[in-house]
Amino acid sequence: MKKLILLLSILILGCQTTTQNQENNKWTFDATDGSYIQWNGDDTNANEMLHHAMKHMYNVEYEKSMTFFEKVLEYDPSLFGPHVVLAGFSIEGSDKQKMHIEKAKELVADNNETSKIFVSLLDLPRGENWPLVTKGAHDLWSKMRELEPKGKLIHYYYAFTMPDANERIKEMESLLSEIKDQKGDPNSLPTSGDHSYMIPPIINTLGYFYYGIGEKDKAKSHFDEYINLYKSYNSYDSMGEFYYNEGDMENALKYYKKAIEMYPSASSATSMVGKIMNVLSHNWR
Protein backbone atom coordinates (compact mmCIF):
# COMPACT_ATOMS: atom_id res chain seq x y z
CA MET A 1 0.00 0.00 0.00
CA LYS A 2 2.93 2.32 0.68
CA LYS A 3 3.82 2.93 -2.95
CA LEU A 4 0.26 3.75 -3.93
CA ILE A 5 -0.30 6.09 -0.99
CA LEU A 6 2.80 8.01 -2.08
CA LEU A 7 1.02 8.59 -5.36
CA LEU A 8 1.71 12.28 -5.90
CA SER A 9 1.04 11.63 -9.36
CA ILE A 10 -1.49 13.46 -11.39
CA LEU A 11 -3.60 10.76 -12.93
CA ILE A 12 -4.80 13.14 -15.56
CA LEU A 13 -8.36 12.06 -16.33
CA GLY A 14 -10.99 14.15 -17.95
CA CYS A 15 -8.60 17.02 -18.68
CA GLN A 16 -9.28 19.69 -21.25
CA THR A 17 -7.87 18.84 -24.67
CA THR A 18 -7.70 20.33 -28.11
CA THR A 19 -8.62 18.61 -31.35
CA GLN A 20 -5.37 19.44 -33.11
CA ASN A 21 -3.91 15.96 -32.74
CA GLN A 22 -6.74 13.89 -34.18
CA GLU A 23 -4.58 10.76 -34.35
CA ASN A 24 -4.43 10.67 -30.56
CA ASN A 25 -8.02 9.65 -29.84
CA LYS A 26 -7.30 8.84 -26.21
CA TRP A 27 -6.71 12.47 -25.41
CA THR A 28 -9.20 14.14 -27.73
CA PHE A 29 -12.70 14.99 -26.54
CA ASP A 30 -15.04 17.95 -26.53
CA ALA A 31 -13.75 20.12 -23.69
CA THR A 32 -16.56 22.64 -24.20
CA ASP A 33 -19.22 20.33 -22.75
CA GLY A 34 -18.20 20.96 -19.15
CA SER A 35 -15.99 22.74 -16.63
CA TYR A 36 -13.00 20.40 -16.76
CA ILE A 37 -9.58 21.12 -15.30
CA GLN A 38 -7.95 23.01 -18.16
CA TRP A 39 -4.71 21.10 -18.66
CA ASN A 40 -3.93 21.45 -22.34
CA GLY A 41 -2.92 24.38 -24.47
CA ASP A 42 -2.50 25.16 -28.15
CA ASP A 43 0.96 23.68 -28.68
CA THR A 44 0.70 20.24 -30.27
CA ASN A 45 4.14 19.13 -29.07
CA ALA A 46 3.35 20.14 -25.49
CA ASN A 47 0.08 18.22 -25.61
CA GLU A 48 1.88 15.17 -26.98
CA MET A 49 4.44 15.33 -24.15
CA LEU A 50 1.55 15.73 -21.72
CA HIS A 51 -0.02 12.57 -23.13
CA HIS A 52 3.09 10.56 -22.22
CA ALA A 53 3.53 12.28 -18.86
CA MET A 54 -0.06 11.42 -17.96
CA LYS A 55 0.24 7.81 -19.02
CA HIS A 56 3.27 7.23 -16.82
CA MET A 57 1.75 9.13 -13.92
CA TYR A 58 -1.38 6.98 -14.04
CA ASN A 59 0.86 3.94 -13.78
CA VAL A 60 3.08 5.28 -10.97
CA GLU A 61 6.14 5.45 -13.22
CA TYR A 62 7.56 8.60 -11.71
CA GLU A 63 11.00 8.50 -13.33
CA LYS A 64 9.53 8.74 -16.82
CA SER A 65 6.64 11.04 -16.01
CA MET A 66 8.76 13.76 -14.40
CA THR A 67 10.91 14.01 -17.52
CA PHE A 68 7.86 14.40 -19.74
CA PHE A 69 6.23 17.00 -17.49
CA GLU A 70 9.38 19.09 -17.60
CA LYS A 71 9.41 18.75 -21.38
CA VAL A 72 5.79 19.96 -21.53
CA LEU A 73 6.85 23.28 -20.01
CA GLU A 74 9.69 23.66 -22.50
CA TYR A 75 7.14 23.56 -25.31
CA ASP A 76 4.41 25.53 -23.54
CA PRO A 77 5.42 27.47 -20.39
CA SER A 78 1.88 28.87 -20.07
CA LEU A 79 0.39 25.67 -18.60
CA PHE A 80 -0.34 25.52 -14.88
CA GLY A 81 -0.94 21.77 -14.50
CA PRO A 82 2.64 20.50 -14.86
CA HIS A 83 3.75 22.96 -12.18
CA VAL A 84 1.36 21.35 -9.69
CA VAL A 85 2.84 17.92 -10.43
CA LEU A 86 6.43 19.11 -10.33
CA ALA A 87 5.85 20.97 -7.06
CA GLY A 88 4.83 17.64 -5.56
CA PHE A 89 7.95 15.97 -6.89
CA SER A 90 10.33 18.71 -5.72
CA ILE A 91 12.33 18.60 -2.50
CA GLU A 92 10.33 20.08 0.35
CA GLY A 93 11.08 23.76 0.85
CA SER A 94 13.44 23.97 -2.12
CA ASP A 95 13.62 26.97 -4.43
CA LYS A 96 12.43 24.73 -7.24
CA GLN A 97 9.32 23.75 -5.32
CA LYS A 98 8.59 27.37 -4.45
CA MET A 99 8.96 28.33 -8.11
CA HIS A 100 6.50 25.66 -9.27
CA ILE A 101 3.95 26.72 -6.65
CA GLU A 102 4.22 30.37 -7.63
CA LYS A 103 3.97 29.63 -11.35
CA ALA A 104 0.94 27.34 -10.91
CA LYS A 105 -0.92 30.07 -9.03
CA GLU A 106 0.11 32.76 -11.47
CA LEU A 107 -0.80 30.80 -14.60
CA VAL A 108 -4.21 29.57 -13.42
CA ALA A 109 -5.51 33.12 -12.87
CA ASP A 110 -7.44 33.26 -16.16
CA ASN A 111 -8.73 29.68 -16.07
CA ASN A 112 -12.06 28.32 -14.87
CA GLU A 113 -13.12 27.79 -11.25
CA THR A 114 -12.45 24.04 -11.35
CA SER A 115 -8.85 24.68 -12.38
CA LYS A 116 -8.41 27.24 -9.61
CA ILE A 117 -9.68 24.83 -6.97
CA PHE A 118 -7.28 22.22 -8.33
CA VAL A 119 -4.31 24.55 -7.93
CA SER A 120 -5.52 25.46 -4.43
CA LEU A 121 -4.53 21.92 -3.39
CA LEU A 122 -1.05 23.45 -3.12
CA ASP A 123 -2.27 25.47 -0.12
CA LEU A 124 -3.07 22.38 1.93
CA PRO A 125 -0.82 21.21 4.78
CA ARG A 126 2.24 19.43 3.48
CA GLY A 127 2.72 15.77 4.18
CA GLU A 128 4.15 12.79 2.36
CA ASN A 129 1.00 12.67 0.23
CA TRP A 130 0.92 16.39 -0.62
CA PRO A 131 -0.76 17.92 -2.52
CA LEU A 132 -3.30 15.50 -3.98
CA VAL A 133 -4.33 13.28 -1.08
CA THR A 134 -3.17 15.24 1.93
CA LYS A 135 -5.37 16.38 4.82
CA GLY A 136 -8.29 18.42 3.51
CA ALA A 137 -7.93 17.27 -0.10
CA HIS A 138 -11.25 15.40 -0.17
CA ASP A 139 -13.17 18.61 0.49
CA LEU A 140 -11.56 20.24 -2.56
CA TRP A 141 -12.06 17.21 -4.79
CA SER A 142 -15.70 17.16 -3.70
CA LYS A 143 -16.10 20.79 -4.78
CA MET A 144 -14.51 20.02 -8.15
CA ARG A 145 -16.79 17.01 -8.60
CA GLU A 146 -19.83 19.19 -7.95
CA LEU A 147 -18.63 21.62 -10.62
CA GLU A 148 -17.76 18.91 -13.14
CA PRO A 149 -19.02 15.39 -12.35
CA LYS A 150 -17.85 14.09 -15.76
CA GLY A 151 -14.18 14.83 -15.04
CA LYS A 152 -12.31 11.55 -14.65
CA LEU A 153 -9.26 12.98 -12.86
CA ILE A 154 -11.66 14.56 -10.41
CA HIS A 155 -13.64 11.35 -9.98
CA TYR A 156 -10.48 9.34 -9.38
CA TYR A 157 -9.19 11.54 -6.58
CA TYR A 158 -12.66 12.08 -5.17
CA ALA A 159 -12.78 8.30 -4.73
CA PHE A 160 -9.17 8.01 -3.61
CA THR A 161 -9.51 10.54 -0.80
CA MET A 162 -12.70 9.18 0.75
CA PRO A 163 -12.04 8.58 4.45
CA ASP A 164 -13.67 5.12 4.56
CA ALA A 165 -11.82 2.25 2.87
CA ASN A 166 -14.95 0.45 1.70
CA GLU A 167 -16.39 3.66 0.27
CA ARG A 168 -13.13 4.23 -1.62
CA ILE A 169 -13.45 0.81 -3.21
CA LYS A 170 -17.12 1.29 -4.03
CA GLU A 171 -16.51 4.64 -5.72
CA MET A 172 -13.42 3.43 -7.59
CA GLU A 173 -15.38 0.42 -8.85
CA SER A 174 -18.07 2.86 -9.98
CA LEU A 175 -15.47 4.83 -11.93
CA LEU A 176 -14.20 1.63 -13.52
CA SER A 177 -17.72 0.67 -14.58
CA GLU A 178 -18.28 4.08 -16.15
CA ILE A 179 -15.17 3.69 -18.28
CA LYS A 180 -15.26 -0.03 -18.98
CA ASP A 181 -18.99 -0.61 -19.45
CA GLN A 182 -20.37 2.91 -19.93
CA LYS A 183 -22.70 2.29 -17.00
CA GLY A 184 -23.43 4.52 -14.05
CA ASP A 185 -24.89 7.87 -13.11
CA PRO A 186 -25.72 9.69 -16.38
CA ASN A 187 -24.43 12.93 -14.86
CA SER A 188 -21.05 11.31 -14.25
CA LEU A 189 -20.61 9.39 -17.49
CA PRO A 190 -18.13 11.01 -19.91
CA THR A 191 -19.85 12.41 -22.98
CA SER A 192 -16.91 12.04 -25.37
CA GLY A 193 -13.39 10.68 -25.62
CA ASP A 194 -11.80 7.26 -25.16
CA HIS A 195 -10.90 6.76 -21.50
CA SER A 196 -9.92 3.08 -21.80
CA TYR A 197 -6.28 3.94 -21.04
CA MET A 198 -7.44 4.51 -17.45
CA ILE A 199 -8.49 0.91 -16.91
CA PRO A 200 -5.06 -0.63 -16.12
CA PRO A 201 -4.04 1.93 -13.47
CA ILE A 202 -7.48 1.78 -11.83
CA ILE A 203 -7.16 -2.02 -11.68
CA ASN A 204 -3.79 -1.54 -9.98
CA THR A 205 -5.25 0.96 -7.51
CA LEU A 206 -8.07 -1.43 -6.62
CA GLY A 207 -5.49 -4.15 -6.02
CA TYR A 208 -3.91 -2.01 -3.31
CA PHE A 209 -7.28 -1.03 -1.91
CA TYR A 210 -8.41 -4.65 -1.58
CA TYR A 211 -5.11 -5.64 0.00
CA GLY A 212 -5.58 -2.81 2.50
CA ILE A 213 -8.84 -4.33 3.79
CA GLY A 214 -7.41 -7.84 3.92
CA GLU A 215 -8.94 -9.28 0.72
CA LYS A 216 -5.65 -10.68 -0.48
CA ASP A 217 -6.94 -13.10 -3.10
CA LYS A 218 -8.93 -10.34 -4.75
CA ALA A 219 -5.91 -8.05 -4.55
CA LYS A 220 -3.68 -10.60 -6.26
CA SER A 221 -6.22 -11.17 -9.03
CA HIS A 222 -6.19 -7.43 -9.70
CA PHE A 223 -2.39 -7.38 -9.86
CA ASP A 224 -2.47 -10.36 -12.24
CA GLU A 225 -4.95 -8.50 -14.42
CA TYR A 226 -2.78 -5.38 -14.30
CA ILE A 227 0.19 -7.34 -15.64
CA ASN A 228 -1.97 -8.70 -18.46
CA LEU A 229 -3.25 -5.24 -19.35
CA TYR A 230 -0.10 -3.18 -18.96
CA LYS A 231 3.24 -4.63 -19.97
CA SER A 232 5.55 -2.18 -18.25
CA TYR A 233 7.71 -2.01 -15.16
CA ASN A 234 5.15 -0.83 -12.64
CA SER A 235 2.87 -3.82 -13.16
CA TYR A 236 5.71 -6.13 -12.11
CA ASP A 237 6.66 -3.77 -9.30
CA SER A 238 3.13 -4.00 -7.89
CA MET A 239 3.20 -7.78 -7.89
CA GLY A 240 6.64 -7.68 -6.32
CA GLU A 241 5.25 -5.52 -3.54
CA PHE A 242 2.36 -7.94 -3.04
CA TYR A 243 4.71 -10.87 -2.51
CA TYR A 244 7.04 -8.80 -0.34
CA ASN A 245 4.18 -7.84 1.98
CA GLU A 246 3.22 -11.52 2.11
CA GLY A 247 6.76 -12.45 3.19
CA ASP A 248 7.46 -14.41 -0.02
CA MET A 249 10.91 -12.98 -0.74
CA GLU A 250 11.75 -15.30 -3.63
CA ASN A 251 8.69 -14.36 -5.67
CA ALA A 252 9.05 -10.72 -4.66
CA LEU A 253 12.63 -10.74 -5.95
CA LYS A 254 11.49 -12.40 -9.19
CA TYR A 255 8.97 -9.67 -9.97
CA TYR A 256 11.15 -6.77 -8.87
CA LYS A 257 13.93 -8.06 -11.13
CA LYS A 258 11.40 -8.28 -13.96
CA ALA A 259 10.48 -4.63 -13.33
CA ILE A 260 14.16 -3.65 -13.59
CA GLU A 261 14.48 -5.72 -16.76
CA MET A 262 11.63 -3.69 -18.25
CA TYR A 263 13.16 -0.39 -17.11
CA PRO A 264 16.67 -0.43 -15.55
CA SER A 265 16.17 3.01 -13.97
CA ALA A 266 13.18 1.90 -11.91
CA SER A 267 14.27 3.25 -8.54
CA SER A 268 11.59 1.57 -6.41
CA ALA A 269 12.32 -1.90 -7.76
CA THR A 270 16.09 -1.38 -7.54
CA SER A 271 15.79 -0.31 -3.91
CA MET A 272 13.60 -3.31 -3.08
CA VAL A 273 15.96 -5.79 -4.75
CA GLY A 274 18.77 -4.52 -2.53
CA LYS A 275 16.55 -4.76 0.55
CA ILE A 276 15.42 -8.31 -0.28
CA MET A 277 18.96 -9.47 -1.03
CA ASN A 278 20.01 -8.25 2.41
CA VAL A 279 17.14 -10.19 3.99
CA LEU A 280 17.96 -13.37 2.07
CA SER A 281 21.65 -13.02 2.79
CA HIS A 282 20.90 -12.74 6.50
CA ASN A 283 18.67 -15.82 6.34
CA TRP A 284 21.40 -17.85 4.62
CA ARG A 285 23.94 -17.19 7.36
Secondary structure, DSSP 4 states (H G I P E B T S, - for coil): -HHHHT-------S----SS-TT-GGG---GGGS-------S-HHHHHHHHHHHHHHHTT-HHHHHHHHHHHHHH-TT-SHHHHHHHHHSPTT-HHHHHHHHHHHHHTTTS-HHHHHHHGGGGSPP-TTTTTSSTTHHHHHHHHHHH-TT-HHHHHHHHHT-SSHHHHHHHHHHHHHHHHH--S-TTTS-SSS--GGGHHHHHHHHHHHHHHTT-HHHHHHHHHHHHHH--SHHHHHHHHHHHHHTT-HHHHHHHHHHHHHH-TT-HHHHHHHHHHHHHHHHHH-
